[in-house]
Amino acid sequence: MSTNTPDTSASASYLVDGMTCGHCVASVTEEVAEIDGVQGVSVDLNVGGSSTVTVVSAQPIAAELIDAAITEAGYQLAPSR
């Protein structure tokens, strides 16, 4: 039996428009990773559509902070469908 603390990470996914290449992925990943509490960022690039950005953190991160980081990288959240 392990004595490690339980994994209490939170994960949230966001759809992002306008990403077309690896540089786009790197820019978004860098900006989102700078938010306090973010433990990991992964991007599923969908050229010509909305890419999925998944953020793993110790505690849930306010969507406004994610939106601001994605905007800073030069992209925008996809409109709610």
C-alpha positions in Angstrom: 0.0 0.0 0.0 1.3 3.4 -0.9 1.6 6.3 1.6 1.6 9.0 -1.1 -1.0 11.7 -0.9 -4.0 11.0 -3.1 -4.0 12.5 -6.6 -6.4 15.4 -6.4 -5.6 17.0 -9.7 -8.3 18.7 -11.8 -8.6 18.6 -15.5 -10.5 20.8 -17.9 -10.6 21.0 -21.7 -11.2 24.1 -23.8 -11.8 24.5 -27.6 -9.6 27.0 -29.3 -10.0 28.5 -32.7 -7.2 29.6 -35.1 -4.4 27.2 -34.3 -2.7 25.7 -37.4 0.7 24.4 -36.5 3.3 23.3 -34.0 4.2 27.0 -33.3 0.6 27.7 -32.3 0.6 24.7 -30.0 3.9 25.9 -28.4 2.6 29.4 -27.9 -0.7 28.4 -26.2 1.1 25.7 -24.1 3.7 28.3 -22.9 1.1 30.9 -21.9 -1.3 28.5 -20.2 1.6 26.8 -18.3 2.5 30.1 -16.7 -0.8 30.3 -14.8 -0.2 29.5 -11.1 -1.4 26.0 -10.2 -1.1 24.6 -13.8 0.6 21.2 -13.7 0.3 20.3 -17.3 -1.0 21.4 -20.7 -1.7 19.2 -23.7 -3.1 20.3 -27.1 -4.9 18.2 -29.7 -4.3 20.3 -32.8 -7.2 20.2 -35.3 -6.1 22.3 -38.3 -9.2 23.9 -39.9 -11.3 23.4 -36.8 -11.3 23.9 -33.1 -8.2 22.4 -31.2 -8.7 21.0 -27.8 -6.5 22.4 -25.0 -6.5 20.3 -21.8 -5.2 21.8 -18.6 -4.3 19.7 -15.5 -4.0 21.5 -12.2 -3.9 20.9 -8.5 -7.1 22.8 -8.1 -9.7 24.0 -10.7 -8.4 27.1 -12.6 -10.9 29.9 -13.4 -11.9 29.8 -17.0 -11.2 33.6 -17.3 -7.5 32.9 -16.6 -7.3 30.3 -19.3 -9.2 32.6 -21.7 -6.7 35.4 -20.9 -3.7 33.2 -21.5 -5.0 31.9 -24.8 -5.8 35.4 -25.9 -2.3 36.5 -24.9 -0.9 33.7 -27.2 -3.0 35.2 -30.1 -5.9 32.8 -30.2 -9.5 32.7 -28.9 -11.8 30.2 -27.2 -14.3 28.7 -29.7 -17.8 30.0 -29.2 -20.0 27.7 -27.1 -22.0 25.4 -29.3 
